[in-house]
Structures are given as structure tokens and as C-alpha cells.
């Protein structure tokens, strides 16, 4: 993973990031909106089916499926491969944990090899049969930037693989946390009568309980950050979750308050700022709006169950009912 976008420095990082362009600008989001709506409605039909029988698991029926359905449609990944990609992603993320065990690293290494095989074949397939799509655009961009075809394909594989896996568990966890925090009788009824606050509700969920709790960086040189001296090669754990709960930035931070208008670091900051933030918010906003319209009395019946992880949080189940 050290060769993927989030771990690169300038000038490689600048070059790769520029090659992708502004992935989710206004017009890209407009093009994707009908897809996200359609996929959200399809998954909510599945949820409604489960709810007819009583309790349903929101995480496996909706949260984990919407991000792969959206990114799959965007990148042209066939629906029959979506479950396989989710499985590989669940196994891969251990390599990015703070203190993975030897066996977790082995699971992660095997998943990384499977991801490489899958996404290398995806790039090769698109080269053989170009389409009018995002991936074909990246292939053209890298063919112009890198005369060595093998190196271009290696970069393309890393980019498409990383963008995909960066989009899945993160957004899935946001959708589950959003439902767990908002589908509570008082808040749900209030939001139903104030749908204009849906965006603010999503922002407060991101602040209160971000999907990624921290990121690790290594200092390239001796430096001082916020008055703290950091030696060259010193390891810095940036605690996004704690930062968003800093009372100097968000007074009374443990209170969940849709009206606070507070800031957060859920998508990081600076040159590595999340490339998919706008897409994740589009998915959350669309899903929440449709749920409020369709399920007047949705509420959680069992609290979210989390995978035992610290960096990439993952909700494995969340019981809901009507
Ligand atoms: C709620 C959902 C998401 C959260 C919480 C999230 C969070 C983050 C964070 C914390 C970073 C690191 C920023 C830094 O180092 O300063 C990041 C980077 C990144 N994210 Fe996201 N992300 C989400 C969704 C997505 C989606 C949907 C995509 C793609 C479609 C995506 C693609 C990326 C990429 C490519 C990077 C690396 C950017 C770089 O290093 O230049 N993310 N994200």
C-alpha cells in the first residue's frame, strides 16, 4: 500500500492526483445523482422486505451495498463482482491498522494479491475494449503521461484499486452511523419535518462519529506542529475523531447537535484531502432523504456492532425496525 496515492509525496502525489482531475465536481455529481437514487431505492426495497418480517440488518442490506453499487456503476465494475470486491476490501484493511497481528497481516497480504489480480485485469479489459467512461479517460491520461506502458498500467492499477477500496468501508460506516444516530424517535420525527437540515445532519454525524479515527504520517524533517517538536522520522498519529471533539473547536462536543455548524476532520485536510468526500455526502444525503420519506417510524433495535479495528471502523450489523 506504500505506493498508493495516500502514501505518496510530491512530485509523484501531485502528478497522480492531477491525472484523476476533480473527480466529483458539480457536473459529475449531477450525472451520478440518478444512479445513487436508483440504487438507494433498490436497497431500501430490500430493507422494506426485511422489515415486513420484523427486524432487519441495516448494515448488510443497505450500508455496505450502496457504496459498491455507486462506485461500481461509476467505474464500470460488473455487479456480479461487487460481493467479491467487498470481501477483498474487508480483508485488506488490516494492513492499515495501527497494530495488526501477524495473522491479520497474512490475511491482508493475500487480499492485496487478489485485489491486484482483479484490478490489473479490469484495466487490461478496458484497454482492450475502451468505453466512454472514467476508467478509459484515466487510461488515455496515463498513456499521454507515461511512455512506458507497463509503468502506466501499474499506476493505473494502483489508482483504480485504491479509489475503489477508499470508497467502500468508509462510506458504509458513515451510512450505518448516520442511521444509528438519527433513527431515534425524536430526531427522526424532527428531521422528517425539517428535511432542509439533512445536510447539516450528515455533517454532524461525520463530526460526532467519523468512519476513520486516525491516520499515521512520518515527519520528513525536523519540524514543529502546533508547538510540539517532531523529529525527522518521528511517527505522528493524527486523531481525526479526537480533533472533531476538541472543545476549543466544538463547544460541548459530546452533545450531538444538528444545528451546531461545527467543523470536523473526517475527510482529512491539506494536499491529501479525501477525493471522494462529495460522493460520500451525496450517497448519505440521498439515502437519508429517501429513508425519511419512506419509513416514518424507522428506529434502531440493536446498537451497531463494530469490527475490532481502530483506524477504519466498520459496522458489521445494525438492527432496525418500524
Ligand atoms: C464517509 C466516507 C469517507 C471518509 C470518512 C473518507 C476519509 C478519508 C480520509 C481521512 C482521507 C485521508 C486524508 C488525508 O490524508 O489528509 C481520505 C483520502 C482519500 N479518499 Fe476518502 N473518505 C471517504 C470516502 C471516499 C470515497 C467515496 C472515495 C472515492 C470515490 C474516496 C477516495 C479517497 C482517496 C482517493 C483518498 C486519497 C487522497 C490523497 O491521498 O490525495 N474516499 N479519505
Boltz pocket constraint, residues with backbone or C-beta under 6 A from the ligand:
constraints:
  - pocket:
      binder: B
      contacts: [[A, 5], [A, 6], [A, 7], [A, 17], [A, 71], [A, 162], [A, 163], [A, 164], [A, 166], [A, 167], [A, 168], [A, 170], [A, 171], [A, 174], [A, 210], [A, 211], [A, 212], [A, 215], [A, 265], [A, 266], [A, 267], [A, 268], [A, 269], [A, 270], [A, 271], [A, 272], [A, 273], [A, 274], [A, 275], [A, 276], [A, 277], [A, 279], [A, 280]]
      max_distance: 6.0
